[in-house]
Amino acid sequence: MRTLTLYTRPGCHLCEQALLVLDRVQAELPFQLVERDISAEEELHSAYFDRIPVVDLDGEELFEHFVDEQVLRQALHRCGQ
């Protein structure tokens, strides 16, 4: 199963919007969703603090600031082949 990681922090409205898209896609296409709170780790905070939300699929960054649902679906279909 593919792993999709959402780098986020509390109170981030863009992160909440990204999560809605991820939940909608996950209802149809299987993947493990991992949320990483960048405020909990200094290294993550330094790497992502002005870029969140950041979404990666199996370690490859796909999006920052917003999630394109169509592109996400295409990436998950490609990975499934």
N, C-alpha and C positions, 0 to 999 in steps of 0.2 A: 504494500500500500504506500502511496506517495505521502510525503509530509509537507504540509504548507505551514510556514511560520509567519505569524503576524507580529511585528515589532511595534509596540504600542506604549502608552502611558495613561494613567488615570486622567480623566477630564479632557481628553483629546476628541473633539467632535469629528474630525476626519477619520480617526481610528474607529469610532462607532459606526460611521457610514461604511467603511471598508468591511467591518465585521458583518454588517447586514448583507452585503454582497456575498461574502464568503459563506455565510450560513445558507443563503439561497442556493448557491451552486453546490454546496456540500449535500443538500437534500436530494440532489439528482446524480451527482458524480462523487464517488467515494474518495476521500483523502483524510488523513489525520491532520487536525488543526491544532497547532501549538501557539499559544499566545505568550510572548516574552515582554515583560514590563521593563522598559529601559531604565526606569527610575530606580530599579532594584539593584542594578549593577553598573558601576562606574564605567567599565569598558563599553558596555552597550550604550550608555548615555552619551559618551564621547563620540561613538561611531554614528549614532542615529538621531541625536536630539533635535536637529532642525530638518530632518528628512521624514519623520513619521507621518502616517504609517508607512512602514516598509513591509513588503510581502515577498517571501521567497519560496520557491518550490524546490525541495530537495537540495537546498543550499545555493540555488541560483536566483538572484534577485530578479523579480518580475515587475514590481511596481514600487513607486514611492509617491506619497501624498494622496493617491486615489487608486482604485482598482477598476480596471476595464473588464467588465464581466465577460464580454465576448472573447477577449484575448486570453483570459483565465481559462475559459472552457476549451479553447483551442489548445492551450498548453497542456491541460490535463488529458485531452484526447491524444495528443502526440506522445505523451509519456506512457499512455496505456497501450501503445502499439508495440 
